[in-house]
Amino acid sequence: MDDDPVDIAASKKPSALAVVRPARRAPTAGDLADDAVLVEACRRGERRAMEALYHRYKRRVFGLVTRIVGPNESEEVAQEVFVRIFRGLGRFRGDSQLSTWIYRLAVNAALSHVTRRPRHEGDEEALAKLPAPEVSDSDPSLSQRLERALAHLPAGYRAVLVLHDIHGMNHEEVAEILGCQVGTSKSQLHKARAKMRELLGPALAAERAEQRGGGNR
Amino acid sequence: MRCADVERLVTEYVDGDLDERRSSALRGHLRVCAACAARVEDEVAVRETAGSLAPLEPPSDMWSAIDAKLAEAEIADARRSRIWLWWQRALDGVRRHPLPVGLCGAAACAVIAVWLVRGGEQSATHPHHQLAEVSPEVKPSTPSASVESGDPCDTVATHDEQTLCQMQAADRRYLDAIAELTQVIAEERVGWPAAQAARFDAAVAELDRAAGDELKRLAVVPPPPAVAGRDPLYSIYQKKIDLLSRAAVGGSP
Protein backbone atom coordinates (compact mmCIF):
# COMPACT_ATOMS: atom_id res chain seq x y z
CA MET A 1 0.00 0.00 0.00
CA ASP A 2 2.86 2.36 0.79
CA ASP A 3 4.68 1.70 -2.41
CA ASP A 4 2.84 1.98 -5.66
CA PRO A 5 5.37 2.15 -8.51
CA VAL A 6 4.08 2.48 -12.05
CA ASP A 7 6.19 0.40 -14.38
CA ILE A 8 5.42 1.24 -18.00
CA ALA A 9 7.30 -1.78 -19.23
CA ALA A 10 4.74 -3.93 -17.38
CA SER A 11 7.56 -6.04 -16.02
CA LYS A 12 9.16 -6.37 -12.60
CA LYS A 13 12.60 -6.49 -14.15
CA PRO A 14 14.44 -3.20 -14.53
CA SER A 15 14.50 -1.95 -18.08
CA ALA A 16 16.30 0.94 -19.70
CA LEU A 17 13.04 2.10 -21.26
CA ALA A 18 11.02 1.82 -18.06
CA VAL A 19 10.40 5.00 -16.15
CA VAL A 20 9.84 4.32 -12.46
CA ARG A 21 7.47 6.86 -11.00
CA PRO A 22 8.24 8.00 -7.45
CA ALA A 23 6.83 5.50 -4.98
CA ARG A 24 4.69 7.46 -2.63
CA ARG A 25 1.45 7.25 -0.70
CA ALA A 26 -0.08 10.66 -0.08
CA PRO A 27 -1.21 11.16 3.53
CA THR A 28 -4.95 10.82 3.89
CA ALA A 29 -7.21 13.15 5.88
CA GLY A 30 -7.56 10.29 8.38
CA ASP A 31 -3.80 10.15 8.93
CA LEU A 32 -3.63 13.86 9.56
CA ALA A 33 -6.60 13.83 11.94
CA ASP A 34 -5.16 10.88 13.85
CA ASP A 35 -1.80 12.61 14.12
CA ALA A 36 -3.44 15.78 15.44
CA VAL A 37 -5.42 13.80 18.04
CA LEU A 38 -2.31 11.88 19.08
CA VAL A 39 -0.24 15.02 19.39
CA GLU A 40 -2.84 16.68 21.59
CA ALA A 41 -3.05 13.61 23.83
CA CYS A 42 0.75 13.38 24.02
CA ARG A 43 0.95 17.03 25.02
CA ARG A 44 -1.36 16.21 27.91
CA GLY A 45 1.10 13.50 28.94
CA GLU A 46 -1.16 10.53 28.16
CA ARG A 47 1.11 7.50 28.20
CA ARG A 48 -1.07 5.40 25.87
CA ALA A 49 -1.07 8.12 23.24
CA MET A 50 2.71 8.44 23.50
CA GLU A 51 3.12 4.72 23.08
CA ALA A 52 0.75 4.76 20.09
CA LEU A 53 2.74 7.55 18.47
CA TYR A 54 5.95 5.61 19.12
CA HIS A 55 4.55 2.48 17.46
CA ARG A 56 3.32 4.52 14.50
CA TYR A 57 6.76 5.96 13.76
CA LYS A 58 9.21 3.48 15.29
CA ARG A 59 10.07 1.60 12.08
CA ARG A 60 10.49 4.76 10.02
CA VAL A 61 12.69 6.43 12.64
CA PHE A 62 14.71 3.33 13.45
CA GLY A 63 15.18 2.42 9.77
CA LEU A 64 16.27 5.94 8.85
CA VAL A 65 18.67 6.25 11.78
CA THR A 66 20.14 2.78 11.27
CA ARG A 67 20.87 3.42 7.61
CA ILE A 68 22.57 6.74 8.38
CA VAL A 69 24.57 5.94 11.56
CA GLY A 70 24.95 2.18 11.18
CA PRO A 71 23.49 -0.56 13.41
CA ASN A 72 25.99 -0.32 16.29
CA GLU A 73 24.69 2.98 17.62
CA SER A 74 21.30 3.17 15.96
CA GLU A 75 19.30 2.12 19.01
CA GLU A 76 20.89 4.80 21.18
CA VAL A 77 20.30 7.50 18.55
CA ALA A 78 16.72 6.35 17.85
CA GLN A 79 15.95 6.48 21.59
CA GLU A 80 17.36 10.00 21.70
CA VAL A 81 15.20 10.99 18.72
CA PHE A 82 12.02 9.80 20.44
CA VAL A 83 12.95 11.58 23.65
CA ARG A 84 13.39 14.78 21.60
CA ILE A 85 10.09 14.17 19.83
CA PHE A 86 8.10 13.81 23.04
CA ARG A 87 9.94 16.65 24.79
CA GLY A 88 9.52 18.90 21.76
CA LEU A 89 5.89 18.16 20.86
CA GLY A 90 4.81 21.28 22.75
CA ARG A 91 6.74 23.29 20.18
CA PHE A 92 5.28 21.47 17.15
CA ARG A 93 3.06 24.12 15.57
CA GLY A 94 1.62 22.05 12.76
CA ASP A 95 3.19 24.20 10.04
CA SER A 96 4.43 21.00 8.43
CA GLN A 97 3.15 17.43 8.65
CA LEU A 98 4.00 15.60 11.85
CA SER A 99 5.89 12.96 9.87
CA THR A 100 8.05 15.67 8.23
CA TRP A 101 8.83 17.18 11.61
CA ILE A 102 9.72 13.78 13.05
CA TYR A 103 11.90 12.92 10.06
CA ARG A 104 13.68 16.25 10.46
CA LEU A 105 14.48 15.52 14.10
CA ALA A 106 15.66 12.02 13.20
CA VAL A 107 17.86 13.13 10.29
CA ASN A 108 19.37 15.98 12.33
CA ALA A 109 20.16 13.65 15.24
CA ALA A 110 21.63 11.00 12.93
CA LEU A 111 23.74 13.43 10.89
CA SER A 112 24.95 15.20 14.05
CA HIS A 113 25.93 11.83 15.48
CA VAL A 114 27.78 10.82 12.31
CA THR A 115 29.67 14.10 12.02
CA ARG A 116 30.47 14.30 15.75
CA ARG A 117 31.84 10.83 16.35
CA PRO A 118 35.30 9.68 15.35
CA ARG A 119 35.21 7.34 12.38
CA HIS A 120 35.11 3.67 13.42
CA GLU A 121 36.39 1.11 11.00
CA GLY A 122 33.97 -1.44 12.44
CA ASP A 123 30.86 0.52 11.48
CA GLU A 124 30.98 -0.36 7.83
CA GLU A 125 31.41 -4.03 8.64
CA ALA A 126 28.54 -3.79 11.08
CA LEU A 127 26.33 -2.17 8.45
CA ALA A 128 27.19 -4.98 6.10
CA LYS A 129 25.84 -7.43 8.67
CA LEU A 130 22.35 -5.93 8.56
CA PRO A 131 19.73 -8.67 8.28
CA ALA A 132 18.76 -9.48 4.72
CA PRO A 133 15.38 -8.10 3.67
CA GLU A 134 12.55 -10.54 4.13
CA VAL A 135 10.98 -9.74 0.75
CA SER A 136 12.30 -11.73 -2.17
CA ASP A 137 11.00 -9.61 -5.04
CA SER A 138 14.49 -8.45 -5.84
CA ASP A 139 17.75 -10.32 -5.73
CA PRO A 140 18.61 -10.57 -2.03
CA SER A 141 22.32 -10.39 -2.70
CA LEU A 142 21.88 -7.08 -4.53
CA SER A 143 19.84 -5.77 -1.58
CA GLN A 144 22.58 -6.79 0.84
CA ARG A 145 25.21 -5.20 -1.35
CA LEU A 146 23.19 -2.01 -1.50
CA GLU A 147 22.90 -1.92 2.30
CA ARG A 148 26.65 -2.38 2.51
CA ALA A 149 27.36 0.24 -0.15
CA LEU A 150 25.26 2.81 1.74
CA ALA A 151 28.02 2.97 4.35
CA HIS A 152 30.46 4.14 1.66
CA LEU A 153 28.38 7.14 0.62
CA PRO A 154 29.06 10.57 2.14
CA ALA A 155 26.54 11.22 4.94
CA GLY A 156 24.66 13.91 2.96
CA TYR A 157 24.20 11.68 -0.10
CA ARG A 158 23.18 8.82 2.18
CA ALA A 159 20.47 10.89 3.87
CA VAL A 160 18.96 11.99 0.54
CA LEU A 161 19.06 8.48 -0.94
CA VAL A 162 17.50 6.94 2.18
CA LEU A 163 14.72 9.54 2.33
CA HIS A 164 13.93 9.55 -1.39
CA ASP A 165 14.53 6.00 -2.55
CA ILE A 166 13.98 3.93 0.59
CA HIS A 167 11.33 6.02 2.36
CA GLY A 168 9.67 7.11 -0.89
CA MET A 169 9.65 10.85 -0.30
CA ASN A 170 9.56 13.44 -3.06
CA HIS A 171 12.21 16.12 -3.45
CA GLU A 172 10.04 18.84 -1.89
CA GLU A 173 9.73 16.79 1.30
CA VAL A 174 13.42 15.86 1.31
CA ALA A 175 14.34 19.53 0.91
CA GLU A 176 12.00 20.54 3.74
CA ILE A 177 13.46 17.90 6.05
CA LEU A 178 17.08 18.72 5.24
CA GLY A 179 16.56 22.48 5.08
CA CYS A 180 17.96 22.78 1.56
CA GLN A 181 16.72 23.74 -1.91
CA VAL A 182 14.78 21.24 -4.03
CA GLY A 183 17.52 21.53 -6.66
CA THR A 184 20.13 20.56 -4.06
CA SER A 185 18.12 17.48 -3.13
CA LYS A 186 17.92 16.49 -6.82
CA SER A 187 21.61 16.97 -7.45
CA GLN A 188 22.57 15.10 -4.25
CA LEU A 189 20.37 12.18 -5.28
CA HIS A 190 21.89 12.17 -8.77
CA LYS A 191 25.39 11.99 -7.28
CA ALA A 192 24.35 9.39 -4.70
CA ARG A 193 22.89 7.10 -7.36
CA ALA A 194 25.95 7.56 -9.59
CA LYS A 195 28.17 6.57 -6.66
CA MET A 196 25.91 3.61 -5.96
CA ARG A 197 26.17 2.46 -9.59
CA GLU A 198 29.92 2.72 -9.29
CA LEU A 199 30.03 0.78 -6.00
CA LEU A 200 27.61 -1.90 -7.20
CA GLY A 201 29.09 -2.12 -10.72
CA PRO A 202 29.84 -5.87 -10.90
CA ALA A 203 26.65 -6.87 -9.08
CA LEU A 204 24.56 -4.73 -11.41
CA ALA A 205 26.30 -6.20 -14.45
CA ALA A 206 25.56 -9.71 -13.14
CA GLU A 207 21.94 -8.70 -12.57
CA ARG A 208 21.67 -7.45 -16.14
CA ALA A 209 23.27 -10.60 -17.53
CA GLU A 210 20.90 -12.77 -15.51
CA GLN A 211 17.89 -10.85 -16.77
CA ARG A 212 19.02 -11.13 -20.36
CA GLY A 213 19.57 -14.85 -19.82
CA GLY A 214 16.12 -15.17 -18.26
CA GLY A 215 14.58 -13.14 -21.07
CA ASN A 216 16.17 -15.34 -23.74
CA ARG A 217 14.99 -18.58 -22.17
CA MET B 1 21.21 13.44 -27.50
CA ARG B 2 24.72 12.34 -26.50
CA CYS B 3 26.01 9.90 -23.87
CA ALA B 4 26.98 12.83 -21.60
CA ASP B 5 23.38 14.08 -21.76
CA VAL B 6 22.11 10.66 -20.68
CA GLU B 7 24.49 10.65 -17.71
CA ARG B 8 23.23 14.09 -16.72
CA LEU B 9 19.53 13.29 -17.13
CA VAL B 10 19.41 9.66 -16.04
CA THR B 11 18.10 10.31 -12.51
CA GLU B 12 15.31 12.63 -13.67
CA TYR B 13 14.40 10.16 -16.42
CA VAL B 14 14.22 7.16 -14.09
CA ASP B 15 12.18 9.13 -11.54
CA GLY B 16 9.73 10.26 -14.22
CA ASP B 17 10.63 13.93 -13.76
CA LEU B 18 11.89 14.50 -17.31
CA ASP B 19 9.60 16.20 -19.82
CA GLU B 20 8.19 14.08 -22.65
CA ARG B 21 10.28 15.59 -25.45
CA ARG B 22 13.60 14.90 -23.72
CA SER B 23 12.37 11.51 -22.50
CA SER B 24 11.61 10.55 -26.10
CA ALA B 25 15.03 11.73 -27.28
CA LEU B 26 16.69 9.83 -24.46
CA ARG B 27 14.76 6.65 -25.28
CA GLY B 28 15.82 7.05 -28.90
CA HIS B 29 19.46 7.25 -27.82
CA LEU B 30 19.06 4.15 -25.63
CA ARG B 31 17.87 2.15 -28.66
CA VAL B 32 21.17 2.71 -30.42
CA CYS B 33 23.63 2.94 -27.46
CA ALA B 34 24.10 -0.24 -25.43
CA ALA B 35 26.38 1.45 -22.86
CA CYS B 36 23.77 4.10 -22.02
CA ALA B 37 21.00 1.49 -21.97
CA ALA B 38 23.05 -0.44 -19.38
CA ARG B 39 23.61 2.76 -17.41
CA VAL B 40 19.88 3.46 -17.24
CA GLU B 41 19.10 -0.16 -16.35
CA ASP B 42 21.58 0.09 -13.47
CA GLU B 43 19.97 3.30 -12.25
CA VAL B 44 16.55 1.63 -12.34
CA ALA B 45 17.95 -1.39 -10.48
CA VAL B 46 19.46 0.80 -7.75
CA ARG B 47 16.20 2.69 -7.33
CA GLU B 48 14.00 -0.42 -7.30
CA THR B 49 16.30 -2.32 -4.97
CA ALA B 50 16.45 0.61 -2.54
CA GLY B 51 12.67 0.92 -2.68
CA SER B 52 12.19 -2.76 -1.94
CA LEU B 53 14.36 -2.89 1.19
CA ALA B 54 12.33 -4.18 4.12
CA PRO B 55 11.67 -1.87 7.05
CA LEU B 56 14.00 -2.45 9.98
CA GLU B 57 12.35 -3.54 13.21
CA PRO B 58 13.57 -1.79 16.35
CA PRO B 59 14.39 -3.86 19.45
CA SER B 60 11.28 -4.88 21.38
CA ASP B 61 12.43 -3.17 24.58
CA MET B 62 13.13 0.22 22.99
CA TRP B 63 9.89 1.78 24.22
CA SER B 64 10.77 0.89 27.84
CA ALA B 65 14.16 2.57 27.45
CA ILE B 66 12.56 5.71 25.95
CA ASP B 67 9.94 5.78 28.71
CA ALA B 68 12.70 5.57 31.34
CA LYS B 69 14.66 8.41 29.67
CA LEU B 70 11.53 10.58 29.55
CA ALA B 71 10.93 9.98 33.25
CA GLU B 72 14.55 10.89 33.99
CA ALA B 73 14.25 14.12 31.98
CA GLU B 74 10.98 15.10 33.71
CA ILE B 75 12.53 14.54 37.14
CA ALA B 76 15.45 16.74 36.07
CA ASP B 77 12.91 19.41 35.00
CA ALA B 78 11.35 19.32 38.45
CA ARG B 79 14.74 20.23 39.91
CA ARG B 80 15.33 23.19 37.61
CA SER B 81 15.00 26.76 38.85
CA ARG B 82 11.79 28.69 38.33
CA ILE B 83 13.70 31.25 36.24
CA TRP B 84 14.64 28.55 33.74
CA LEU B 85 11.03 27.41 33.47
CA TRP B 86 9.87 31.01 33.07
CA TRP B 87 12.46 31.59 30.34
CA GLN B 88 11.34 28.47 28.49
CA ARG B 89 7.70 29.55 28.68
CA ALA B 90 8.63 32.99 27.38
CA LEU B 91 10.49 31.45 24.46
CA ASP B 92 7.50 29.23 23.65
CA GLY B 93 5.32 32.32 23.61
CA VAL B 94 7.69 34.06 21.22
CA ARG B 95 7.73 31.04 18.92
CA ARG B 96 3.95 30.73 18.87
CA HIS B 97 3.30 34.42 18.23
CA PRO B 98 6.45 35.71 16.53
CA LEU B 99 4.76 38.64 14.78
CA PRO B 100 3.00 40.29 17.76
CA VAL B 101 6.00 39.68 20.00
CA GLY B 102 8.35 41.03 17.33
CA LEU B 103 6.23 44.15 16.93
CA CYS B 104 6.09 44.66 20.72
CA GLY B 105 9.88 44.17 20.90
CA ALA B 106 10.46 46.68 18.10
CA ALA B 107 8.13 49.18 19.80
CA ALA B 108 9.93 48.70 23.13
CA CYS B 109 13.32 49.23 21.43
CA ALA B 110 12.01 52.41 19.79
CA VAL B 111 10.74 53.74 23.14
CA ILE B 112 14.08 53.00 24.82
CA ALA B 113 16.00 54.62 21.95
CA VAL B 114 13.85 57.77 22.15
CA TRP B 115 14.21 57.85 25.93
CA LEU B 116 17.99 57.53 25.68
CA VAL B 117 18.28 60.24 23.03
CA ARG B 118 16.03 62.65 24.94
CA GLY B 119 17.83 61.86 28.21
CA GLY B 120 21.16 62.69 26.55
CA GLU B 121 19.76 65.96 25.23
CA GLN B 122 18.47 66.92 28.68
CA SER B 123 21.83 66.12 30.27
CA ALA B 124 23.57 68.31 27.73
CA THR B 125 21.24 71.23 28.41
CA HIS B 126 21.48 70.80 32.22
CA PRO B 127 25.17 70.56 33.08
CA HIS B 128 24.48 70.68 36.81
CA HIS B 129 23.02 67.15 36.51
CA GLN B 130 26.42 65.87 35.40
CA LEU B 131 28.10 67.69 38.23
CA ALA B 132 25.66 66.19 40.69
CA GLU B 133 26.49 62.70 39.43
CA VAL B 134 30.16 63.06 40.34
CA SER B 135 29.72 65.13 43.48
CA PRO B 136 30.70 63.39 46.72
CA GLU B 137 27.27 64.03 48.22
CA VAL B 138 25.53 62.04 45.53
CA LYS B 139 28.09 59.30 44.89
CA PRO B 140 29.72 58.14 48.12
CA SER B 141 33.23 56.85 47.68
CA THR B 142 34.27 55.90 51.19
CA PRO B 143 35.01 52.21 51.74
CA SER B 144 32.26 51.84 54.34
CA ALA B 145 29.65 53.27 51.99
CA SER B 146 30.94 51.04 49.21
CA VAL B 147 30.55 47.98 51.36
CA GLU B 148 26.97 49.01 52.01
CA SER B 149 26.42 49.44 48.25
CA GLY B 150 27.45 45.77 47.84
CA ASP B 151 30.14 46.19 45.10
CA PRO B 152 33.03 43.94 46.15
CA CYS B 153 35.45 45.73 43.80
CA ASP B 154 35.20 48.90 45.88
CA THR B 155 36.71 47.15 48.92
CA VAL B 156 40.06 46.21 47.33
CA ALA B 157 43.14 48.18 48.31
CA THR B 158 44.70 49.61 45.15
CA HIS B 159 43.40 51.16 41.95
CA ASP B 160 44.98 48.40 39.85
CA GLU B 161 43.30 45.74 41.96
CA GLN B 162 40.00 47.52 41.62
CA THR B 163 40.38 47.71 37.84
CA LEU B 164 41.28 44.03 37.70
CA CYS B 165 38.30 43.17 39.88
CA GLN B 166 35.95 45.16 37.64
CA MET B 167 37.36 43.49 34.54
CA GLN B 168 36.81 40.06 36.05
CA ALA B 169 33.25 40.99 37.01
CA ALA B 170 32.57 42.21 33.46
CA ASP B 171 34.05 38.99 32.03
CA ARG B 172 31.80 36.96 34.30
CA ARG B 173 28.68 38.84 33.25
CA TYR B 174 29.38 38.25 29.55
CA LEU B 175 30.27 34.59 30.05
CA ASP B 176 27.22 33.94 32.28
CA ALA B 177 24.93 35.42 29.63
CA ILE B 178 26.59 33.32 26.91
CA ALA B 179 26.33 30.15 29.03
CA GLU B 180 22.65 30.73 29.75
CA LEU B 181 21.79 31.37 26.10
CA THR B 182 23.87 28.39 24.99
CA GLN B 183 21.88 26.15 27.33
CA VAL B 184 18.60 27.43 25.92
CA ILE B 185 19.77 26.95 22.34
CA ALA B 186 21.01 23.42 23.00
CA GLU B 187 17.35 22.46 23.45
CA GLU B 188 16.26 24.48 20.42
CA ARG B 189 18.80 23.46 17.83
CA VAL B 190 17.57 19.87 17.54
CA GLY B 191 14.58 21.20 15.62
CA TRP B 192 16.60 23.23 13.14
CA PRO B 193 17.27 22.03 9.59
CA ALA B 194 20.74 20.51 9.33
CA ALA B 195 22.04 23.16 6.94
CA GLN B 196 20.96 26.03 9.19
CA ALA B 197 22.36 24.30 12.26
CA ALA B 198 25.68 23.88 10.46
CA ARG B 199 25.74 27.57 9.50
CA PHE B 200 24.96 28.52 13.09
CA ASP B 201 27.73 26.24 14.42
CA ALA B 202 30.20 27.74 11.96
CA ALA B 203 29.29 31.30 13.05
CA VAL B 204 29.68 30.38 16.74
CA ALA B 205 33.00 28.63 16.07
CA GLU B 206 34.27 31.71 14.22
CA LEU B 207 33.44 33.96 17.19
CA ASP B 208 34.97 31.47 19.64
CA ARG B 209 38.15 31.47 17.58
CA ALA B 210 38.25 35.28 17.58
CA ALA B 211 37.67 35.37 21.36
CA GLY B 212 40.44 32.80 21.88
CA ASP B 213 42.87 34.86 19.79
CA GLU B 214 41.96 38.01 21.71
CA LEU B 215 42.44 36.27 25.08
CA LYS B 216 45.87 35.07 23.95
CA ARG B 217 46.76 38.62 23.00
CA LEU B 218 45.54 39.97 26.37
CA ALA B 219 47.52 37.32 28.25
CA VAL B 220 50.80 38.89 27.14
CA VAL B 221 49.80 42.54 27.65
CA PRO B 222 52.03 43.99 30.42
CA PRO B 223 50.44 45.57 33.55
CA PRO B 224 48.86 47.83 34.66
CA PRO B 225 45.43 46.44 33.70
CA ALA B 226 43.27 48.71 31.54
CA VAL B 227 39.54 48.22 31.03
CA ALA B 228 39.70 49.82 27.58
CA GLY B 229 42.12 47.11 26.48
CA ARG B 230 39.36 44.52 26.81
CA ASP B 231 36.93 46.36 24.52
CA PRO B 232 37.75 44.20 21.46
CA LEU B 233 37.10 41.07 23.56
CA TYR B 234 33.80 42.45 24.87
CA SER B 235 32.83 43.37 21.34
CA ILE B 236 33.30 39.72 20.32
CA TYR B 237 31.34 38.52 23.36
CA GLN B 238 28.55 40.96 22.50
CA LYS B 239 28.43 39.67 18.92
CA LYS B 240 28.10 36.13 20.24
CA ILE B 241 25.31 37.17 22.62
CA ASP B 242 23.51 38.88 19.73
CA LEU B 243 23.86 35.76 17.58
CA LEU B 244 22.63 33.46 20.34
CA SER B 245 19.75 35.78 21.26
CA ARG B 246 18.57 35.96 17.66
CA ALA B 247 18.74 32.16 17.41
CA ALA B 248 16.95 31.66 20.74
CA VAL B 249 14.12 34.05 19.96
CA GLY B 250 13.82 33.36 16.27
CA GLY B 251 13.85 29.57 16.67
CA SER B 252 16.63 29.16 14.10
CA PRO B 253 19.62 31.26 13.05
Interface residues (C-beta under 8 A of the other chain):
Chain A: D3 P5 V6 P14 S15 A16 L17 A18 V19 V20 R21 P22 A23 R47 M50 E51 Y54 H55 K58 R59 R60 V61 F62 G63 T66 R67 E75 A78 Q79 F82 V83 R84 F86 R87 G88 G90 R91 R93 W101 R104 L105 V107 N108 A109 L111 S112 L130 P131 P133 E134 V135 D137 S138 D139 L142 S143 L146 E147 L161 D165 I166 G168 I177 L178 G179 C180 K186 L189 H190 R193 A194 M196 R197 L200 G201 L204 A205 E207 R208
Chain B: E7 V10 T11 E12 Y13 V14 D15 G16 D17 S23 R27 L30 C36 A37 A38 R39 V40 E41 D42 E43 V44 A45 V46 R47 E48 T49 A50 G51 S52 L53 A54 P55 L56 E57 P58 P59 M62 W63 A65 I66 D67 K69 L70 A73 D92 R95 R96 V190 G191 W192 P193 A194 A195 Q196 A197
